[in-house]
Amino acid sequence: MPTCFYRVFQEISKCQRMKNFPAFVKSFLIVCCLGLLFSCQPEDEPVNKILSSDFIDGVLFLNHSDEGFAIQIPTSTSAKFFPSPSKNTFEIDESGEDFLELAPGLYWIDVVWENGIPVRETFPVYITKNKEEAIQTVSALKKMKTENAGYAIVLRHTNATVGEDIVTSPIPQWWKSCDSNVARQLNESGKNNAKKIGDAIRKLSIPVSSSISSEFCRAVQTFENMALGVNIVQDRRLNHENESKKLVMWEDAFQVIKDNPKNDGIVVLVGHYNMYAENPYRTSIRPFNQSDGFLMRRLPTGELDFIGSIPIYMWDIFL
């Protein structure tokens, strides 16, 4: 007999042996005990779990292949799988076994447990070119509330398609202008993406010690829309090639991280596409669209360790 039922049985037996208590008191106590009985859950109640070794911290990680790839989701109890009705999703066989031809990205599917505890849950499926790096990046971000020493999030400014850079502009330091007739600015999607990143950082309770931006207005505006509550420092080494004429500047970006070691929070950098050119980790961070980023960590030796890429859609995991 499960422990919960055994204890309730003992309490009812005690009530029946209370010879000096009025009958109505004993009846009341017995009713209370019966209430406890019906609230008992058997100790061997099956627990609903996704058993896949790729299901980590509530996320199912899958390696992408251009030729397509298999998905298989073993479970501890009987369950059926369905496309999510409200999020980016895909068709899947109810069994959880299927062959997919999808682009890398974040998708969501629903699991319905046949024992009804709970009835339906939604979870993310992260399809990526490098599963191991994705796992360690998501894990690091989730732990960064307390384990944050040396980390740096490096971002390309968010979406900016309003106007263009007028490199022949007579305006001194034209690249700092927030006028779309002088330099390219964030569009609404860029502002929303920056807000999303900031919201995710706050949701994860990640402490930010330094915000370091390119001098271009679109990079500063990215920080402003992230609203991290930290003073924005501008560093010319992160500037776009239209101003610096430097096509390759990942080494400069890495040096900015080394020059700003923080043990009380993380460093966030916002720069441009030329952080990607000839970057030794460019295969991992490809395609490095506007709003994308990657995660680095400064080691005790002072050298930097690459953790993984942070495409814009990764932040949806945490929101």
C-alpha positions as CSV (number, residue, x, y, z in Angstrom):
1,M,0.0,0.0,0.0
2,P,1.5,3.4,-0.9
3,T,2.7,5.5,2.1
4,C,0.0,8.2,1.6
5,F,-2.9,5.7,1.8
6,Y,-1.3,3.9,4.7
7,R,-1.0,7.1,6.8
8,V,-4.6,8.1,6.0
9,F,-5.7,4.5,7.1
10,Q,-3.9,5.0,10.4
11,E,-5.6,8.3,11.0
12,I,-9.0,6.8,10.4
13,S,-8.2,4.0,12.8
14,K,-7.2,6.5,15.5
15,C,-10.5,8.4,15.0
16,Q,-12.5,5.2,15.5
17,R,-10.7,4.5,18.7
18,M,-11.5,7.9,20.3
19,K,-14.0,6.6,22.8
20,N,-14.1,9.8,24.9
21,F,-15.0,12.0,21.9
22,P,-18.6,12.9,21.0
23,A,-19.9,11.0,18.0
24,F,-20.2,14.2,15.9
25,V,-16.5,15.1,16.5
26,K,-15.3,11.6,15.5
27,S,-17.5,11.8,12.4
28,F,-16.0,15.2,11.4
29,L,-12.5,13.9,11.8
30,I,-13.2,10.8,9.7
31,V,-14.6,13.0,7.0
32,C,-11.4,15.1,7.1
33,C,-9.4,11.9,6.8
34,L,-11.4,10.7,3.8
35,G,-10.7,14.1,2.2
36,L,-7.0,13.5,2.6
37,L,-7.5,10.0,1.1
38,F,-9.0,11.3,-2.1
39,S,-6.2,13.9,-2.4
40,C,-3.5,11.2,-2.2
41,Q,-1.4,10.6,-5.4
42,P,0.0,7.1,-5.7
43,E,3.7,7.1,-5.2
44,D,4.2,5.1,-8.4
45,E,2.2,7.6,-10.5
46,P,4.0,7.6,-13.9
47,V,6.0,10.7,-14.6
48,N,5.7,12.3,-18.0
49,K,9.1,12.9,-19.5
50,I,10.7,13.2,-22.9
51,L,13.6,10.7,-22.7
52,S,15.6,11.8,-25.7
53,S,19.2,12.5,-24.9
54,D,18.9,15.6,-27.1
55,F,16.2,17.1,-24.9
56,I,18.2,19.3,-22.5
57,D,16.9,22.0,-20.2
58,G,13.5,21.9,-21.9
59,V,14.8,22.2,-25.5
60,L,15.1,19.5,-28.1
61,F,18.3,20.0,-30.1
62,L,18.6,18.5,-33.6
63,N,21.5,18.6,-36.0
64,H,20.6,20.0,-39.4
65,S,21.4,18.4,-42.7
66,D,20.7,19.7,-46.1
67,E,19.6,16.2,-47.2
68,G,17.0,16.1,-44.4
69,F,17.2,14.5,-41.0
70,A,15.3,12.1,-38.7
71,I,13.5,13.1,-35.5
72,Q,12.6,10.6,-32.8
73,I,11.1,11.6,-29.4
74,P,10.9,8.7,-26.9
75,T,8.8,9.3,-23.9
76,S,8.3,7.7,-20.4
77,T,4.5,7.5,-20.9
78,S,2.3,7.3,-23.9
79,A,2.1,10.6,-25.8
80,K,1.2,12.2,-29.1
81,F,2.9,15.1,-30.9
82,F,1.3,17.9,-32.9
83,P,2.3,21.2,-34.6
84,S,2.0,24.2,-32.2
85,P,-1.1,26.2,-33.1
86,S,0.4,29.5,-32.2
87,K,4.2,29.5,-32.8
88,N,6.7,28.7,-35.6
89,T,6.2,25.0,-36.1
90,F,6.2,22.0,-38.5
91,E,4.2,19.0,-39.3
92,I,5.1,15.9,-37.3
93,D,3.8,12.4,-37.1
94,E,1.8,11.8,-33.9
95,S,4.3,9.1,-32.9
96,G,7.1,11.7,-32.6
97,E,9.1,9.8,-35.3
98,D,9.5,11.6,-38.7
99,F,11.9,12.7,-41.4
100,L,12.3,16.5,-41.6
101,E,13.4,18.9,-44.3
102,L,13.6,22.2,-42.5
103,A,16.0,25.1,-42.4
104,P,18.0,25.8,-39.3
105,G,15.9,27.7,-36.8
106,L,13.7,27.5,-33.7
107,Y,10.4,25.7,-33.9
108,W,7.8,24.7,-31.4
109,I,5.7,21.5,-31.2
110,D,3.1,20.3,-28.7
111,V,3.1,17.0,-26.7
112,V,-0.2,15.6,-25.4
113,W,0.2,13.1,-22.6
114,E,-2.4,10.4,-22.7
115,N,-2.6,10.2,-18.9
116,G,-3.6,13.8,-18.9
117,I,-1.0,15.1,-16.4
118,P,-0.6,17.7,-17.8
119,V,-2.9,17.5,-20.8
120,R,-0.7,19.5,-23.3
121,E,2.7,21.1,-23.2
122,T,4.6,23.2,-25.8
123,F,8.4,22.9,-26.1
124,P,11.1,24.3,-28.5
125,V,12.9,22.4,-31.1
126,Y,16.3,24.0,-32.0
127,I,17.6,22.9,-35.4
128,T,21.2,23.9,-35.8
129,K,24.3,23.2,-37.9
130,N,26.3,22.6,-34.7
131,K,24.3,20.9,-31.9
132,E,27.0,20.7,-29.3
133,E,27.8,24.5,-29.6
134,A,24.1,25.3,-29.4
135,I,23.7,23.2,-26.3
136,Q,26.6,24.8,-24.5
137,T,25.5,28.3,-25.5
138,V,21.9,27.9,-24.3
139,S,23.3,26.3,-21.1
140,A,25.7,29.1,-20.5
141,L,23.1,31.8,-21.0
142,K,20.7,30.0,-18.6
143,K,23.4,29.9,-15.9
144,M,24.7,33.4,-16.4
145,K,22.7,34.8,-13.6
146,T,25.4,33.4,-11.2
147,E,28.1,32.1,-13.5
148,N,29.1,35.1,-15.6
149,A,32.7,35.9,-15.1
150,G,34.5,36.6,-18.3
151,Y,31.6,36.3,-20.6
152,A,31.0,38.6,-23.6
153,I,28.0,38.7,-25.9
154,V,29.0,40.1,-29.3
155,L,26.2,41.3,-31.5
156,R,25.9,42.7,-35.0
157,H,23.6,45.7,-34.8
158,T,19.9,44.9,-35.3
159,N,18.1,45.3,-38.6
160,A,18.9,48.6,-40.2
161,T,17.5,49.4,-43.7
162,V,16.4,53.0,-43.3
163,G,18.6,55.3,-45.4
164,E,22.2,54.6,-46.4
165,D,25.8,55.6,-45.4
166,I,26.8,58.7,-47.3
167,V,30.6,58.2,-47.1
168,T,31.2,61.5,-49.0
169,S,29.1,63.5,-46.6
170,P,30.6,66.8,-45.6
171,I,29.2,66.4,-42.1
172,P,32.0,65.8,-39.6
173,Q,31.9,62.3,-38.2
174,W,28.8,61.6,-40.3
175,W,28.7,58.0,-39.1
176,K,27.5,59.2,-35.7
177,S,24.5,60.9,-37.3
178,C,21.0,59.5,-36.5
179,D,19.7,61.2,-39.7
180,S,18.7,58.6,-42.3
181,N,19.8,61.1,-45.0
182,V,23.3,60.8,-43.7
183,A,23.7,57.3,-42.3
184,R,21.7,54.0,-42.2
185,Q,19.4,53.6,-39.3
186,L,17.4,50.9,-37.5
187,N,14.0,50.0,-38.9
188,E,11.0,48.8,-36.8
189,S,12.1,45.2,-37.0
190,G,15.6,46.2,-35.7
191,K,14.0,48.1,-32.8
192,N,11.8,45.1,-32.0
193,N,14.7,42.7,-32.2
194,A,16.9,44.9,-29.9
195,K,14.0,45.0,-27.4
196,K,13.7,41.2,-27.6
197,I,17.4,40.7,-26.8
198,G,17.1,43.1,-23.9
199,D,13.9,41.4,-22.6
200,A,15.6,38.0,-22.7
201,I,18.7,39.2,-20.9
202,R,16.5,40.6,-18.1
203,K,14.3,37.5,-18.0
204,L,17.5,35.4,-17.5
205,S,18.7,38.0,-14.8
206,I,22.0,38.3,-16.6
207,P,24.1,41.1,-15.0
208,V,25.6,43.4,-17.6
209,S,28.6,45.3,-16.5
210,S,29.7,47.0,-19.8
211,S,27.9,48.1,-23.0
212,I,30.4,48.8,-25.7
213,S,29.2,50.1,-29.1
214,S,30.5,51.1,-32.4
215,E,30.2,54.8,-33.0
216,F,27.6,54.3,-35.7
217,C,24.2,55.5,-34.6
218,R,22.5,52.2,-35.6
219,A,24.8,50.4,-33.1
220,V,24.1,52.9,-30.3
221,Q,20.4,52.7,-31.1
222,T,20.6,48.9,-30.7
223,F,21.8,49.3,-27.2
224,E,19.2,52.0,-26.5
225,N,16.4,49.7,-27.5
226,M,17.8,46.9,-25.5
227,A,17.5,49.2,-22.4
228,L,20.1,47.4,-20.3
229,G,20.4,50.2,-17.9
230,V,24.2,50.5,-18.4
231,N,26.1,53.5,-19.7
232,I,27.0,53.0,-23.4
233,V,30.7,53.4,-24.2
234,Q,31.6,54.0,-27.9
235,D,34.7,52.4,-29.2
236,R,36.0,53.2,-32.7
237,R,37.6,49.8,-33.1
238,L,34.0,48.4,-33.6
239,N,33.2,50.8,-36.4
240,H,31.9,49.7,-39.8
241,E,34.4,49.6,-42.7
242,N,32.6,52.6,-44.3
243,E,34.3,54.7,-41.7
244,S,37.4,52.7,-40.6
245,K,38.3,51.3,-44.1
246,K,39.1,48.1,-42.2
247,L,37.5,45.1,-43.9
248,V,38.7,42.7,-41.2
249,M,38.3,43.7,-37.6
250,W,37.5,40.6,-35.5
251,E,40.9,40.9,-33.8
252,D,40.0,44.5,-32.7
253,A,36.6,43.3,-31.4
254,F,38.3,40.5,-29.4
255,Q,40.8,43.0,-28.1
256,V,38.0,45.2,-26.8
257,I,36.8,42.2,-24.8
258,K,40.3,41.6,-23.4
259,D,40.6,45.2,-22.5
260,N,37.4,45.1,-20.5
261,P,37.7,42.1,-18.2
262,K,34.7,41.8,-15.8
263,N,34.2,39.5,-12.9
264,D,30.9,41.1,-11.7
265,G,28.9,40.7,-14.9
266,I,29.2,40.3,-18.6
267,V,30.3,42.6,-21.4
268,V,28.0,43.3,-24.4
269,L,29.5,44.5,-27.7
270,V,27.6,45.8,-30.7
271,G,29.4,46.1,-34.0
272,H,29.1,45.3,-37.7
273,Y,29.5,42.7,-40.3
274,N,33.2,43.2,-40.6
275,M,33.6,41.4,-37.2
276,Y,32.7,38.3,-39.3
277,A,35.2,38.7,-42.1
278,E,38.0,36.1,-41.7
279,N,36.9,35.5,-38.1
280,P,38.3,32.1,-37.1
281,Y,34.8,31.0,-35.9
282,R,33.0,32.3,-39.0
283,T,31.8,28.8,-39.9
284,S,30.0,28.5,-36.6
285,I,28.5,32.0,-36.7
286,R,27.4,31.9,-40.3
287,P,25.4,33.7,-41.8
288,F,25.7,36.4,-39.1
289,N,22.7,38.4,-40.2
290,Q,21.8,41.7,-38.6
291,S,20.6,41.0,-35.0
292,D,22.7,37.8,-34.8
293,G,25.6,37.4,-32.4
294,F,28.0,35.0,-30.7
295,L,29.2,34.2,-27.2
296,M,32.8,34.4,-26.0
297,R,34.5,33.9,-22.7
298,R,37.7,35.3,-21.4
299,L,39.9,32.6,-19.8
300,P,42.1,33.1,-16.8
301,T,45.1,33.2,-19.2
302,G,43.5,36.2,-20.9
303,E,42.8,34.3,-24.1
304,L,39.2,34.1,-25.5
305,D,37.2,30.9,-25.8
306,F,34.4,30.7,-28.4
307,I,31.2,29.2,-26.9
308,G,28.7,29.4,-29.8
309,S,26.6,31.5,-32.1
310,I,23.4,33.4,-30.9
311,P,21.1,33.8,-33.9
312,I,18.3,36.2,-33.1
313,Y,15.7,33.4,-32.8
314,M,17.6,31.8,-30.0
315,W,16.4,34.5,-27.6
316,D,12.8,33.3,-28.0
317,I,13.8,30.2,-26.0
318,F,14.0,32.4,-22.9
319,L,10.9,34.6,-23.4
